Amino acid sequence: MVEKLDHPGGTRLLLTPNRSLSWKGNVRIWIGLVMLSAIIGIGWAFAGAWIILPFAGLELIAVAAGIYLTSRDCQRKEVLTMEGDEILLEKGRKQKNAQWSLPRPYTRLQLNEPVHPFAPAKLFLSHRNDRVSLGGFLNVEDTERLVETLESLGFVPERKQPDPEIGLWF
């Protein structure tokens, strides 16, 4: 998701992945799966197939781990602040983990076109030897919206076409 935030000295963009459910919603779905699995597992245990219970427990642990990792990954954020002649990019989850400060007049926006139309383009901010990915978790529509927003702010993206692939999916 690309969100334009109020910033008195310039422009600030908040980039986040799309989240279909909150953490509470994910927990509710997992509890529903636990109850359904418990009903089915206990029914089979009463029918004599008690061996189903440990495997149902392992399955629920695997589903819980998958939900947790996916939900944690969807908490990533990138804040792009453009103020005067400086671009500040901050990345992190609950707190800032990494930060880059780039001079705006000498920073280029590189756009690597996708190999197929269902994949989003890859964006990079580059200055000299620094090359920082921007919004790598965005979907196709959000990536296009980010490019349009950056173009309206004066960036001209350097578009690079993908290398031709030789193989089964060309």
Long-range contacts (C-beta under 8 A, 24 or more apart in sequence): 1-138, 1-142, 2-135, 2-138, 2-142, 2-145, 2-146, 2-149, 4-149, 7-81, 7-83, 9-83, 9-84, 10-81, 10-82, 10-83, 10-84, 11-81, 11-82, 11-83, 11-153, 12-79, 12-80, 12-81, 12-82, 13-79, 13-80, 13-81, 13-146, 13-149, 14-77, 14-78, 14-79, 15-77, 15-78, 15-79, 15-80, 15-134, 15-135, 15-137, 15-138, 15-142, 15-146, 16-74, 16-76, 16-77, 16-78, 17-73, 17-74, 17-76, 17-137, 17-138, 18-74, 18-139, 18-142, 19-71, 19-74, 23-71, 26-67, 26-71, 29-67, 30-60, 30-63, 30-64, 30-67, 33-60, 33-63, 34-60, 76-137, 78-134, 78-135, 80-134, 82-153, 87-125, 89-125, 89-132, 89-134, 100-125, 100-130, 100-132, 102-127, 102-130, 102-132, 103-127, 108-158, 109-134, 109-150, 109-155, 109-156, 109-157, 109-158, 110-157, 110-158, 110-160, 111-147, 111-157, 111-158, 111-159, 111-160, 112-160, 112-162, 113-159, 113-160, 113-161, 113-162, 114-140, 114-162, 115-162, 115-165, 116-169, 121-147, 123-147, 123-157
